[in-house]
């Protein structure tokens, strides 16, 4: 073992183009309708809102990964379209993880907007309950009962928005991310980048009834996307992969326009 790695073939982290991060996972999700204006206000330049004004909350239980750690993460995502390339996908607004090792691309330089917090879930059969909390505030808790019907008849159609792949010939979901190393802010422009996310279920995907509770936190403002109506939930188990996209899909973004949107992986500064 050494701080310096010479055998790069063993370094599987997806910061290397063409290398995939792989996961064996339980993905526990709920979808709710929110206010369109609230969504529009948080979408950074380069993306536009797509489809119904909806939010997906997911608890990903990664039981095994190819970068040596099992962990849990809670994810807040919305449906968007890349304005330059016309690619439909999802924008990852926020993530909370139970370990810093899951931030393998580095919060400040790359990777999704991840924070470390209290994240857990209880899952058995047709039911799950999940929560995430930081600074003593449980800002999101959600649950599912797949022995019951989804809350709303629109659920299947809205869920398909979140599961839409790039194309029939390229069955991956585009998960959008912005790259902008803080220390190089004056030297480079932000880059909008799609990550290619694959999901291969190993069991039947279940859908059902859901409940969502959001509480206000100034550090984790998930409640700024208020619940208008809960639509339903899904439970899936399978193999997940994540891979960096090719350079041709990167888009340079104006730094001044992006700056207000660049702090979603940071807490509020302390009050004087």
N, C-alpha and C positions, 0 to 999 in steps of 0.2 A: 504494500500500500504506500502511496505517496501523494503529496499535494500536486505533483506534476504527473499527468497522464500521457503516456506515449502510445498506448494501444488504443487508438481512437475507435477501432471496431467495437470495442466493448462499451463505448459511451453512447447509450441509446437515446439520450435526451433529444427531443425534437427540435432543438435549436440548430441541428444539422439538417439541411435540406435532404429530403428523401428518407429520413428516419422517422418512424412512428413511435409515439408513446401508446402503449396498449394497457387495457384495464379489463379485469373481470369485475362486473358491477351489477348492483341492484340500483335501478333508477326509479325513484319515487316522486311523482310529479302531480301538481295541481295547476289548474288554469282558471283564471278569473278575469272577468271584464272590468276594465278601468275607464278613466276619463281620457278621451282622446287628447285634450289640451295638455293634460299632465304628461302623456307620452311624448307629444311633440316637443315639449319644453326640455327634454333631456337627451334628444337625439343629436349627436355631434355632426359637424359638417362631413359630407361624403356619403351619408346614409339618409334614407327617408323611410317613414313609417309605411308598413305594408299590412293590408288586411284589416280585420277587426281590431279595435283597441283592447288588446288582451295582454296579460302577463302570465308567464309560466314560472312557478316556483318549483325547484327540484331539489331533492336530497339524493346525492350520488354517494352510494356506499361502495367504495373501491376496495374489494376484498384482496385483490392481487394486482400488481403493476409490474412492468418490465424495467422500472427504475428503482425498485427495491423498497417500496413503502406501501402499506395499506392505510387508507385514510378516508375521511368523510368530508364532503363539501356541500354547502347549500348555495344554490344558484338562482339569480333573478335574471330572466331573459325576456326579450320582446322581439317581434317579427319586423324585419327591415329589408330594404333593397339597396344594394350598392349602386349609387347614382352613375358612376362612370362605366362599370362593366355590366350593369343590369342583373347582377347575381342576387337572387333571393336567399335570405338566410336569417340568422338571429344575431342580435346584438347582446352581448353579455354585459349587463349593467353593473352587476355586483356579484361577488362571491365571498363566502365565509368558509374557512377551512379549519380543521382541528389540528393541523400540523404545518410547520413552515416548509417541510420537505416537499410538500405538494406544489410549492411555488417555484418549480424547477426552472422556469424561464426568467425569474427575477422580476419582482413587482415594479421596480423603478425603471428597468430597461426594456422589458418586453413582457409578454404574458398577459393574462386576463387580470381584471382589477380585484386582486385577492387580499383578504385580511384574515388574520388568525383570531379565532374566537371559540366560544362554547357551542359545539355543533353535535347533535345526536339525533338518533331515530330509533323507534321501536317498530319492528316489521315482522309480521307472521301471517302467512296465508293470504287472505284477501284484505288485510288491514295494515295500515301503518300510521304512525304519528311522528312528526319531526319538528325540530325547532332550531333556531340559531340565536345567539345572544352575545353581546359584548358590552363592556363597561356597566354590567349589572342590569342591562335592559334586554329583555327578550323581544326583539323587534319583528320577528316572524315565527309563527307556528302554524302548521298545517297538517291535515290528516285525511285519510282515505278509507272508505269502506266499499270494496268492489263486490260485495254481495248485494249491493243496492245499485239502482240505475243512476247515471250521471244526473246532476242537478238540473241541467238545461239541455233541451233537444239540439242546441247548436254545438254541443261540446265536440262531437266527432269532426265537424267541419273546421272548427277553430284549432283543434289539436293537429289536424293535418297541415295547417299553416306552419306550425312549429317543426313538424317532421319533414317538411318539403326538402327534397334533395336538389342538388345543382342541376341535374338532368338525368333522364333514364339511363344514359350511358356512363354517368359518373355519380353513383349512388351515395354521395356524401353530403352532409349538411354543412353549409358555410357558417362558421361561428366567427363573427367579426371582432377584431381586436385592433387597438391602436398602439404603435410602437413610437415611443418618444423619450429616450433617455434624458432624465432631468438635467444631468450634468452637461449634456451636449445641446441644450435648448437653443443656444445662440448659433450653433454650427450646422444643425440639420433640421429639416422639416418633419412634422409628424407623418407617419405612414399608416394608412388604413390597410389592414391585412386580413384576408380570410384564412382561418384555420380549417382544414378539412376534417370533419368529425364523422366517423362511421359508427353504426350501431348494428350488431348482428344478434338478434334475440336468440336465446337458447330455450326459452319457454314461451308459452302463449302470453301475449300482452293483455293485461286485464284493464278494464275501465270501470269507473263507478262514481260514487258520491264523494264529495269533498267538503271540507271546512277550512277556512282561512282566518287567521287573526293577525293583524298588523298593529304594532305599537310604535309610537314616535320615538326616534333616537336621532339626535343631531349628528352623530357620527355615522350612522347607518340609516339613512332616510328612506328605507324601503316603503314606509307608509306614505310617502309623497305620491305613490301610485295607488290611490285608494281603491278599495274593493267596492265596485258597483253591484256585481253579481258573481257568485261562484258558479263555474260552469261544470266542473267535474275533475276527475283524477285518472291517472294511469299508474300501473305497476309493471315494470319490465325487468328482466334479468338477461344478461348476455355479455358479449364481448364489445368493448368500446375502443376505438382508436382515434388518435389525434395527430395530425401531420401539418407541418408548415406548408403553405401554398408556394407556388412558383413565383418568381419575381414579377412576371408579367401581370399579376393580379394585384400588385401593390399600387396604392394611390397616394401621392403626396398631397398633404392638406396644409392650408395656410395656417401658420403658427398662431397668429393673433386671433383668428376665428376659433381655433381649437382650444386655446388656453383656458377659457372658463370650464371646459368639459374634461380637463386633464387631471382633476383631483379626486376622481371617484375611488381611488385606492388609498386615499389618505383620510385621516381623521380631522375634525375641526381643530384649529390651533387653540391653545389655552387662552383663557380670558386674562387680560392684564389686571 
